[in-house]
């Protein structure tokens, strides 16, 4: 984790800013990779959710969790905060020499819409392995998309 570059403290897009919170550790036995956790804030500085950028590729990341993960707080949904947070993250995420995988459950229509708005390309839909933490939380399938953030910073 010490070899990861220092992230920007704050990134913005439209009325959303993402504030670096902490690095996330890797856990090789679980297939987890190190990464970054950012808090998503609206124009008034209120927390709207969080976004993670995972650096590295393991089967867990490329088939289940994705390189980018976000969650918007239930009372804050419907304002395109996830999309705006991804766009805020895009210039910095593009400095890593990898195409980013974003995954979602097939029934998460809001996330599918967000991913589509980013211009990510659908790859496939896969079964989540029974020993994966996502499966244990009830997520049995994942739709996978390839996002090239350097080409999707508009809107």
Helices and strands as residue ranges (DSSP letters): E 10-13, E 16-24, G 28-30, E 35-41, E 47-54, H 59-60, I 61-65, E 68-72, G 74-76, H 81-93, E 100-104, H 109-118, E 121-127, H 133-136, E 141-147, G 149-151
